[in-house]
Amino acid sequence: MIHLSWHERPTIKTVVCNHTNAEKYIVHNVLTPGKEYEVKNETDDFYFIVDNRGKVGGYYKHYFTEKAV
């Protein structure tokens, strides 16, 4: 039940949104190209980030690039 405490979890890394050109899902309402987002959890295909709504959502990794430290 990791999803219940995502907001309190430490940020794993920071990613930058490259684009919001989604073929299947609408993401332009919750992501902004060029904006940095905090990654709270990661799987092979998804980043779970705090989006523009202030909620944690899972998004395909191809929307983002990792920010250099």
CYANA upper distance limits for C-alpha pairs under 8 A (distance plus 0.5 A):
  2 ILE  CA      6 TRP  CA      7.04
  5 SER  CA      9 ARG  CA      6.85
  6 TRP  CA     40 LYS  CA      6.75
  6 TRP  CA     41 ASN  CA      8.39
  6 TRP  CA     56 VAL  CA      7.66
  7 HIS  CA     40 LYS  CA      8.14
  7 HIS  CA     50 VAL  CA      8.44
  7 HIS  CA     56 VAL  CA      7.93
  9 ARG  CA     40 LYS  CA      7.13
 10 PRO  CA     40 LYS  CA      7.27
 11 THR  CA     38 GLU  CA      6.37
 11 THR  CA     39 VAL  CA      6.14
 11 THR  CA     40 LYS  CA      5.62
 12 ILE  CA     38 GLU  CA      7.93
 12 ILE  CA     39 VAL  CA      6.05
 12 ILE  CA     40 LYS  CA      6.29
 12 ILE  CA     41 ASN  CA      7.42
 13 LYS  CA     38 GLU  CA      6.72
 13 LYS  CA     39 VAL  CA      5.94
 13 LYS  CA     40 LYS  CA      8.29
 13 LYS  CA     66 GLU  CA      8.22
 13 LYS  CA     67 LYS  CA      8.36
 14 THR  CA     36 GLU  CA      7.03
 14 THR  CA     37 TYR  CA      6.16
 14 THR  CA     38 GLU  CA      5.28
 14 THR  CA     39 VAL  CA      6.33
 14 THR  CA     66 GLU  CA      6.87
 14 THR  CA     67 LYS  CA      6.22
 15 VAL  CA     36 GLU  CA      6.09
 15 VAL  CA     37 TYR  CA      5.89
 15 VAL  CA     38 GLU  CA      7.08
 15 VAL  CA     39 VAL  CA      7.51
 15 VAL  CA     64 PHE  CA      6.52
 15 VAL  CA     65 THR  CA      6.08
 15 VAL  CA     66 GLU  CA      4.89
 15 VAL  CA     67 LYS  CA      5.60
 16 VAL  CA     33 PRO  CA      8.11
 16 VAL  CA     34 GLY  CA      6.45
 16 VAL  CA     35 LYS  CA      6.14
 16 VAL  CA     36 GLU  CA      4.90
 16 VAL  CA     37 TYR  CA      6.71
 16 VAL  CA     64 PHE  CA      5.85
 16 VAL  CA     65 THR  CA      5.93
 16 VAL  CA     66 GLU  CA      6.78
 16 VAL  CA     67 LYS  CA      6.72
 17 CYS  CA     31 LEU  CA      7.70
 17 CYS  CA     32 THR  CA      7.06
 17 CYS  CA     33 PRO  CA      5.35
 17 CYS  CA     34 GLY  CA      5.83
 17 CYS  CA     35 LYS  CA      6.26
 17 CYS  CA     36 GLU  CA      6.99
 17 CYS  CA     37 TYR  CA      8.04
 17 CYS  CA     63 TYR  CA      6.21
 17 CYS  CA     64 PHE  CA      4.92
 17 CYS  CA     65 THR  CA      7.17
 18 ASN  CA     33 PRO  CA      5.76
 18 ASN  CA     34 GLY  CA      6.61
 18 ASN  CA     63 TYR  CA      5.99
 18 ASN  CA     64 PHE  CA      5.72
 18 ASN  CA     65 THR  CA      7.29
 19 HIS  CA     32 THR  CA      8.11
 19 HIS  CA     33 PRO  CA      5.60
 19 HIS  CA     34 GLY  CA      8.42
 19 HIS  CA     63 TYR  CA      6.13
 19 HIS  CA     64 PHE  CA      8.03
 20 THR  CA     27 VAL  CA      6.39
 20 THR  CA     28 HIS  CA      5.75
 20 THR  CA     31 LEU  CA      7.29
 20 THR  CA     32 THR  CA      7.76
 20 THR  CA     33 PRO  CA      7.16
 20 THR  CA     63 TYR  CA      7.10
 21 ASN  CA     27 VAL  CA      8.34
 21 ASN  CA     28 HIS  CA      8.13
 22 ALA  CA     26 ILE  CA      6.88
 22 ALA  CA     27 VAL  CA      7.23
 27 VAL  CA     31 LEU  CA      6.45
 28 HIS  CA     32 THR  CA      7.21
 30 VAL  CA     51 ASP  CA      6.35
 30 VAL  CA     52 ASN  CA      5.49
 30 VAL  CA     53 ARG  CA      6.84
 31 LEU  CA     35 LYS  CA      8.37
 31 LEU  CA     51 ASP  CA      6.77
 31 LEU  CA     52 ASN  CA      6.58
 32 THR  CA     52 ASN  CA      8.26
 37 TYR  CA     49 ILE  CA      6.80
 37 TYR  CA     50 VAL  CA      6.99
 37 TYR  CA     51 ASP  CA      7.47
 38 GLU  CA     49 ILE  CA      6.05
 38 GLU  CA     50 VAL  CA      6.60
 39 VAL  CA     47 TYR  CA      6.79
 39 VAL  CA     48 PHE  CA      6.27
 39 VAL  CA     49 ILE  CA      5.08
 39 VAL  CA     50 VAL  CA      7.63
 40 LYS  CA     47 TYR  CA      8.23
 40 LYS  CA     48 PHE  CA      6.17
 40 LYS  CA     49 ILE  CA      6.12
 40 LYS  CA     50 VAL  CA      8.00
 40 LYS  CA     56 VAL  CA      8.43
 41 ASN  CA     47 TYR  CA      6.72
 41 ASN  CA     48 PHE  CA      5.57
 41 ASN  CA     49 ILE  CA      7.77
 42 GLU  CA     46 PHE  CA      6.42
 42 GLU  CA     47 TYR  CA      5.21
 42 GLU  CA     48 PHE  CA      6.48
 43 THR  CA     47 TYR  CA      7.05
 45 ASP  CA     60 TYR  CA      6.34
 45 ASP  CA     61 LYS  CA      6.44
 46 PHE  CA     58 GLY  CA      6.41
 46 PHE  CA     59 TYR  CA      5.77
 46 PHE  CA     60 TYR  CA      5.04
 46 PHE  CA     61 LYS  CA      5.70
 47 TYR  CA     58 GLY  CA      6.06
 47 TYR  CA     59 TYR  CA      5.97
 47 TYR  CA     60 TYR  CA      6.89
 47 TYR  CA     61 LYS  CA      6.41
 48 PHE  CA     56 VAL  CA      6.68
 48 PHE  CA     57 GLY  CA      5.78
 48 PHE  CA     58 GLY  CA      4.74
 48 PHE  CA     59 TYR  CA      6.88
 49 ILE  CA     55 LYS  CA      8.44
 49 ILE  CA     56 VAL  CA      5.70
 49 ILE  CA     57 GLY  CA      6.13
 49 ILE  CA     58 GLY  CA      7.00
 49 ILE  CA     59 TYR  CA      8.18
 50 VAL  CA     54 GLY  CA      6.12
 50 VAL  CA     55 LYS  CA      5.77
 50 VAL  CA     56 VAL  CA      4.88
 50 VAL  CA     57 GLY  CA      7.00
 51 ASP  CA     55 LYS  CA      6.31
 51 ASP  CA     56 VAL  CA      6.69
 51 ASP  CA     57 GLY  CA      7.11
 59 TYR  CA     63 TYR  CA      8.04
 61 LYS  CA     65 THR  CA      8.28
